[in-house]
Amino acid sequence: MESTDAASASDFGSTEETLHKDEIFELMGNHRRRYAIHYCKRTTDPVELSDLAEQIAAWEQGKAIAEITSAERKTVYTSLQQTHLPRLDRAGVIEFDGNEITLTDRVDRLDIYLDIVPESSIPWSVYYLGLSAIGALVLLALWVDFLPTGPPPVLLYPTLIVAVFAVSATYHVYVNRENRFENLERPP
């Protein structure tokens, strides 16, 4: 067991092409790192550390940027500069030169872990399981001649099932895009 822990510890913070799941959860486990990634994903240009610190301080305090005090800004600035941005840089998620932050392509690896699911919705896996159960019941009803197959063509039922899945999948893609991490006003 120790050799596995040692191997994963040696991978931690490496700049290999892939990020390990444990490393991703550790990176995203801190709200300031999530906030930093969120802020950077909302722009295509490099981000100034001072601008980032100002926005994160505003989010943390629940204030407008203009209301942030110098002390609040400095606390976040120091924390980002000394801890969080170097950690993201070592993981290869950003490039940080001491003043500017630029996202790397590796940040895309984090997207699957940053999906936001609204509280009022059911998980998509349960939704699709329900659709599959309804589809199976329709097919069973066709097999036992419970559903009429006369005037409407027999392919009507499978066509309706496929259409419901296609509409559902289209809506699923739309909702996922709307709830992407970078599309939210304030990060989670």
Secondary structure, 3 states (H helix, E strand, C coil): CHHHHHHHHHHCCCCCCCCCHHHHHHHHCCHHHHHHHHHHHCCCCCEEHHHHHHHHHHHHHCCCHHHCCHHHHHHHHHHHHHHHHHHHHHCCCEEECCCEEEECHHHHHHHHHCCCCCCCCCCHHHHHHHHHHHHHHHHHHHHCCCCCCCCCCCCHHHHHHHHHHHHHHHHHHHHHHHCCHHHCCCCC
